[in-house]
Amino acid sequence: MRDLRIVFMGTPQFAVGVLKKLINENCNVVGVITAPDRPAGRGRKVSQSAVKEYAISRNIPLLQPTNLKDDAFLEELKALDANLQIVVAFRMLPKVVWEMPEFGTFNLHASLLPQYRGAAPINWAIINGEKETGVTTFFIDEKIDTGAIIASEKVKIKKDETFETLHDTLMEVGSDLVIKTVQLIEKDKATPKLQPKSEVFKEAPKLTSENTRIQWKTTLAHIDCFIRGLSPYPTAWTLLKNGEDDPQKVKIFATTIIKDEHNFENGVIITSKKEIKVAVEDGYVFIEELQLPGKKKMKAHELLNGLQFKKEAHFV
């Protein structure tokens, strides 16, 4: 049995669940590496990462390097004397960092590798209408998400799954998989397998303003998956053109869909006293929750109380 000394690297809430599990299972976490404090929110107040807040609450030694190749940081990392490093939702590590510990550095990725390598695997699995996804642990190498796989666990994607619900499920399943992986390494029973190179891989690129915009010329099924896969963060968006008013960027959080035949153009908005529906190729998208610039998130009927949609109103 190996005596493990673990350094944990991560930043967002997804990583906190894993770190908590390690602590609760009495794993010897000798240090935590997380992102530097950054301005966030409307007020641009400097905020700490979710991982930093938890590490401080448990009195775990903490490092926040801006440059992972900085000599001073590397000396501090070496001084922690870890023999295993675990990475969850952090950033790409230089070789000098990931090859430092005796038993290697492994990463938890929120997909069934080699599918959905990249920054946003949870979102893209829902957007693409997948029926299942999962979590994978693998030893880090020079490229992104390409290292030898240690273990994986499948998770079904529910019909009404959103990014938020799937994120929470995968955090829980992923936490258990990390513990399983630690135990395999501890007992010297890990048998990593190289990822296949011949398959056609689906990617999970970083989400941007361009690739989170709703395309109303696509089908109901695609739009439904797209909005759920981006809800509540970073949120699918569209432009509202309402008569002579300037176009407004509208975030859409929740919808329902109904197949139906009609003669409207894609993106045309039809309203009643309590409903906002949008015509698309094979039916209507009913808007349930949305947000206008400078306003709070609201239900469709709340918006209708304060905004008059012109006859030619449409989303583009």
Order of alpha helices (4+ residues) and beta strands (2+ residues): beta-alpha-beta-beta-beta-alpha-beta-alpha-beta-alpha-beta-beta-alpha-beta-beta-alpha-beta-alpha-beta-beta-beta-beta-beta-beta-alpha-beta
